[in-house]
Amino acid sequence: MKKMNRRQFMANTGAAAGGALLLGSASVKAATRSSKRLRVALVGTGVRGCSLWGRNLVENYSDYVQMVGLCDHNPGRVNYAKQYIGCDCPVFTDLEELVRKQKPETLIVTTEDSAHHKIIVRGLELGCNIITEKPLTIDEKKAQAIIDAERKSGKNVIVTFNYRYPPYRAKIKELLMQGLVGEITSAEFQYYLSDGHLAEYMRRWHGEACRGGTLWVHKGTHHFDMANWFIDSEPKEVFAYATLERFGSNGAFRGKSCRNCAHSGKCAYFWDITKKEHLYNLYTKNEQYDGYVRDNCVFRHQIDIFSKHSAVIKYANGVYLNYSLTGDSDYEGYWIAFNGTRGRLEARIEGFGSKEYNELVFIPNSRFSDKPAQIIKAEHQPGGHWGGDPIMLDKIFVHPDKPDPLGQQAGVRDGVMSILIGIAARTSVYTGKPVNIADLTDLTPMAKRPVKS
Ligand SMILES: NC(=O)c1ccc[n+]([C@@H]2O[C@H](COP(=O)([O-])OP(=O)(O)OC[C@H]3O[C@@H](n4cnc5c(N)ncnc54)[C@H](O)[C@@H]3O)[C@@H](O)[C@H]2O)c1
């Protein structure tokens, strides 16, 4: 079954590539593939690259995908990654050399966020299609550079918003598309990071705005993309507050790294990387090449992101979204709700995969219905992110031409619209003023998200 789909895909994709347009759905522009298996190269061999896009592709998708090169600017890390992934392709520290020698059809971009645009723009110029991790990039200038490069290249960029793929989120999208709540008028989205999860961000490059764009962008991109997709509109204006508490300069002491810290005995955030074999091999053993300290201090003065975020987003279709992202409660999960002309749909997601299903609650508007509130069960599936990761990867690699009725596959436009909310929120925090999304790039927000016609 999988092989048949692959052959169909090979036959169809060449023809589809000619009609490329910059639209929200990446399936509009199927990639041109010339060899039997898709020749991919991975750029950025950190923990994400090594796992989902490395070892997982080699172990589970090698009928469809051939890993032809690995690239990372850290020579030690890329060599360790090759061994961990279990592939026999050459490794590179230079993108140009990788593309020239290995001729990949597609680059998979899993570098730190601040480098995505460099790899994407150059990769497109060199004739590669792109599959990139979120966030697409971290500021509006880099976003515009990607928009321009994609238009010019006629190549395809897929942004891997795996948050769209868990079956229970597909269920929410389906119910909203069916008009369960009528026209959406407003929405609420409160996202909670556990204390440990927030500390993980502070420990790494994510703690520095110039590297991860702040959590407004790095983490918010997932949430804003989900909101845009569910509301089916594009953001118009954003106003926000945010602040940093507990971490960075708020700490009473600090050290160079957890391993070499005089305060480790009394620090609530002490984290021992020497007990994490894979992470130790990947990062600590290769620290001398680029100074990447994986067990960095959560109280270092360089931390300039926020720990508490609150925003109001006005959409081009008139919907207001109230959003918050905090690590104030030691709880991981979220509440999301849509108020519409015919009722309200609520979803509470907690515990990341601890239950086999999620319950959605629909409260009909009593003016239109005498039915009581209804509980709708939405099942999870096996695999990462409640079954979303394998569904997303199958769509990309196994059956790219399979219809996408919920519009789950995302391209540059969706990638940009999600980060622009975060970028606008960050700017609003700095300036104290609302930010107009249309002022950030040359994309004009549309009341209804553009999709393949
Ligand atoms: N979708 C998800 O759920 C999800 C989950 C985790 C991470 N991610 C994303 O995946 C990406 C990687 O995250 P990670 O946790 O593996 O980070 P990481 O820091 O562990 O790995 C990034 C790698 O990129 C390399 N790198 C940085 N700049 C480079 C450049 N210019 N050229 C070549 N290599 C470069 C670094 O040396 C490092 O090995 C990030 O963009 C992150 O947002 C997504």
The ligand as an ORCA input file, in Angstrom:
! r2SCAN-3c Opt
* xyz 0 1
  N       8.148     20.811     16.326
  C       8.559     20.511     17.526
  O       7.801     20.021     18.346
  C      10.016     20.784     17.878
  C      10.583     20.184     19.009
  C      11.923     20.463     19.287
  C      12.655     21.316     18.473
  N      12.061     21.878     17.390
  C      12.845     22.794     16.520
  O      13.926     22.066     15.967
  C      15.073     22.918     15.812
  C      16.275     22.278     16.493
  O      16.013     22.169     17.879
  P      17.012     21.353     18.839
  O      16.345     21.241     20.139
  O      17.496     20.146     18.149
  O      18.202     22.412     18.928
  P      19.759     22.097     19.150
  O      20.383     23.331     19.627
  O      19.880     20.870     19.961
  O      20.282     21.744     17.696
  C      20.495     22.717     16.716
  C      21.725     22.322     15.923
  O      21.925     23.295     14.885
  C      23.316     23.525     14.766
  N      23.474     24.812     14.097
  C      23.176     26.045     14.574
  N      23.411     26.978     13.621
  C      23.837     26.307     12.515
  C      24.208     26.704     11.205
  N      24.173     27.983     10.821
  N      24.567     25.743     10.336
  C      24.608     24.442     10.690
  N      24.265     23.998     11.933
  C      23.868     24.933     12.817
  C      23.834     23.460     16.189
  O      25.207     23.196     16.229
  C      23.013     22.313     16.762
  O      23.649     21.071     16.587
  C      14.688     24.265     16.392
  O      14.313     25.139     15.355
  C      13.483     23.960     17.257
  O      12.577     25.031     17.341
  C      10.775     21.613     17.072
*
